[in-house]
């Protein structure tokens, strides 16, 4: 007799994939969130593999593989797009703003600008430099999260591909 699996993101994902295989409508945002949640932890990935084996429906693996491939591709594409955007604009904006701050400070010290004009220029330049730095750090965090999600989904996809439908033994995990 099959053991009942606890309710989790993995079992919810299998239920949504079953709906998709029956050509029923599903919430794509919910599907994406569940895929991300399952990819994040080894326990959820293991639960997913057990749930797929218990479901004993070959269509589920095909549909899930397709959705994992789409998720991985989108995340890796997003990561590349974020990297491209940052490399095109980020360093230039930081350098430009930093130069403006140095120019304002230098002009104040040499007396070219009056303190009434120079102090706001330095403050605005410093605040802008801080904001641009913060935006670049946030972009880098998003880029690494997208890359990690894409890699994890790709690993899970490889694990699914390694499972033989008639095999009772689960495959060795690609990630811990």
C-alpha positions in Angstrom: 0.0 0.0 0.0 1.3 3.4 -0.9 2.3 5.7 1.9 0.4 9.0 2.0 2.7 12.0 1.5 2.4 15.1 3.6 0.9 18.2 2.1 3.8 20.3 0.7 4.8 22.4 -2.2 5.9 19.2 -4.0 2.5 17.5 -3.7 0.7 20.7 -4.7 2.9 20.9 -7.7 2.1 17.3 -8.7 -1.6 18.1 -8.3 -1.3 21.2 -10.6 0.7 19.2 -13.1 -2.1 16.5 -13.1 -4.5 19.3 -13.9 -2.3 20.5 -16.8 -2.1 16.9 -18.1 -5.9 16.8 -18.0 -6.0 20.0 -20.0 -7.5 22.0 -17.2 -6.7 25.6 -16.6 -4.1 26.4 -13.8 -2.8 29.6 -12.3 0.6 30.1 -14.0 1.8 32.4 -11.1 1.0 29.7 -8.6 2.7 27.1 -10.7 5.8 29.2 -10.9 5.9 29.8 -7.2 5.5 26.0 -6.5 8.3 25.1 -8.9 10.5 27.7 -7.2 9.6 26.4 -3.7 10.3 22.8 -4.8 13.6 23.6 -6.3 14.9 25.4 -3.2 15.0 22.5 -0.7 16.3 18.9 -1.0 13.3 17.7 1.0 10.8 19.1 -1.4 12.7 17.7 -4.4 12.7 14.3 -2.8 9.0 14.6 -2.0 8.3 15.5 -5.6 10.2 12.4 -6.8 8.2 10.2 -4.5 4.9 11.8 -5.4 5.6 11.3 -9.1 6.5 7.7 -8.5 3.3 7.2 -6.6 1.2 8.9 -9.2 2.3 6.3 -11.7 1.3 8.5 -14.7 4.0 8.9 -17.4 2.4 12.1 -18.6 3.2 13.9 -15.4 6.9 13.5 -15.9 6.6 14.9 -19.4 4.5 17.9 -18.4 6.7 18.6 -15.3 9.8 18.4 -17.4 8.4 20.9 -19.9 7.5 23.3 -17.1 10.8 22.9 -15.4 12.7 23.5 -18.6 10.6 26.7 -19.2 11.2 27.9 -15.6 15.0 27.3 -15.9 15.2 29.0 -19.3 13.2 32.0 -18.1 15.4 32.4 -14.9 18.7 32.0 -16.8 17.5 34.5 -19.4 16.4 37.0 -16.7 19.8 36.6 -15.0 21.6 37.4 -18.3 19.3 40.4 -18.9 20.0 41.8 -15.5 23.8 41.3 -15.9 23.6 43.0 -19.3 21.6 46.0 -18.0 24.0 46.4 -15.0 27.2 46.2 -17.1 25.8 48.7 -19.6 24.6 51.4 -17.2 25.8 50.7 -13.7 29.5 51.4 -13.7 29.1 54.4 -15.9 26.5 56.0 -13.6 28.5 55.3 -10.5 31.6 56.8 -12.1 29.8 59.8 -13.4 28.1 60.5 -10.1 31.4 60.0 -8.2 33.1 62.4 -10.5 30.4 65.0 -9.9 30.9 64.7 -6.1 34.6 65.1 -6.4 34.1 68.1 -8.8 31.7 69.7 -6.3 34.1 69.1 -3.4 37.1 70.4 -5.4 35.2 73.5 -6.5 34.2 74.3 -2.9 37.7 73.9 -1.7 39.2 76.1 -4.4 36.4 78.7 -3.9 35.0 78.3 -7.5 31.6 77.5 -6.1 30.0 79.3 -3.2 29.2 77.1 -0.2 25.5 77.8 -0.8 25.7 76.0 -4.1 28.4 73.5 -3.3 26.9 71.9 -0.2 23.6 70.9 -1.9 25.6 69.7 -4.9 27.8 67.5 -2.7 24.8 66.2 -0.7 22.8 65.4 -3.8 25.7 63.8 -5.5 26.5 61.7 -2.5 22.9 60.6 -2.1 22.7 59.8 -5.8 25.9 57.8 -5.6 24.5 55.8 -2.6 21.2 55.2 -4.4 23.0 53.9 -7.6 25.2 51.6 -5.5 22.1 50.3 -3.7 20.3 49.7 -7.0 23.3 47.8 -8.4 23.5 45.6 -5.3 19.8 44.8 -5.5 20.2 44.0 -9.2 23.1 41.7 -8.4 21.0 39.9 -5.7 18.2 39.4 -8.2 20.6 38.2 -10.8 22.2 35.6 -8.5 18.7 34.5 -7.3 17.5 34.0 -10.9 20.7 32.1 -11.9 20.4 29.9 -8.8 16.7 29.2 -9.5 17.6 28.3 -13.1 20.4 26.0 -12.1 18.3 24.3 -9.4 15.5 23.7 -11.9 18.0 22.4 -14.4 19.4 20.0 -11.9 15.9 18.7 -11.0 15.2 18.3 -14.7 18.3 16.2 -15.1 17.2 14.1 -12.1 13.8 13.5 -13.7 15.5 12.5 -16.9 17.7 10.0 -15.1 14.6 8.2 -13.5 13.6 5.2 -15.4 9.8 4.7 -15.3 10.2 1.1 -14.2 12.8 1.8 -11.6 11.9 1.5 -7.9 15.2 3.1 -6.8 15.2 6.9 -6.7 18.2 8.5 -8.5 21.1 10.0 -6.6 20.5 13.7 -5.9 22.5 16.3 -7.9 22.3 18.8 -5.1 22.2 18.7 -1.3 
